[in-house]
Amino acid sequence: MRVLFYDVVQESDAPASLKSSALADRFAYSGPVTVNFDFPRYIDAAGIGFTDAKQVRLSWTLFDGYILNNMSAATPASEFAVSVFGGSPHDKPDDFLYEFLPDIPSFAMRNEIVVNCDESGLYEIPPVIASAVTIECNGSYIGRFGAGKAVSLATSLAKEPSFNTTEENRKTLSGQIIPGTGGYNFRSVGLDTRYKIGGDAMREIKAAYPKQIAKGFPFFLLFDSEAGRLPFYRLYAKDGSTDKFGFESGVHDRYLFSRKFEFEECF
């Protein structure tokens, strides 16, 4: 499973409807829109919410260079900071305060990628370091756009996948009530990751928790390693418990944690 915990688009000047956690808050697409990040960001995955587009074209404003990052002090306005960390995955994240951008030569980075959309969820893209992205599509709306560093987690099924329905009217994350005959359908699945959450994942969770996870933002998910065990490949879903995002510590003297995720599809 790959998860986008920390969505860097939330730290950009993207239109509010494009950043909204509720897919019902659609961004009406009428032409290319450029999103400027707060500083050059490492991105290897894009999250695309509810859209009628079959293709989304992403044109990156690439950044090529090495910038020292001090995460323990305020960064002057004339400098950049990056949320990319090094070191062993078994070490504590706060042990590494000074980091460099990953060594991705500019010729290896693609400044344009076309994403073929099939459903809401996470899409892998060639890694880039970008200060902005221009979004184009062949549809009329996008429910939400996200981007950032995807985290890979090895999982086992803790709760069987299911297709659910309800007789109630649909209530979106923004509080909108969408009436319908027979309610609405949604998918759910429970996954358990045993001692596989290391420093890399915890750093993304730590960055995302105050403004995204704690506020109930759903995650963009890609079930790559679970493809043979699940009847769906992507999902835009909220975890069952975000107000207390707890973990079990590792049984060995290593920086590894476990957690059970109970995902329920969001709209």
Helices and strands as residue ranges (DSSP letters): E 2-4, G 8-11, H 16-19, E 27-28, E 33-48, E 55-62, E 69-70, G 93-95, E 98-99, G 106-108, E 112-116, E 121-137, E 141-142, E 145-148, E 151-152, E 156-166, E 170-171, E 177-178, E 184-197, H 199-208, I 209-213, E 219-222, E 234-239, E 248-249, E 257-265
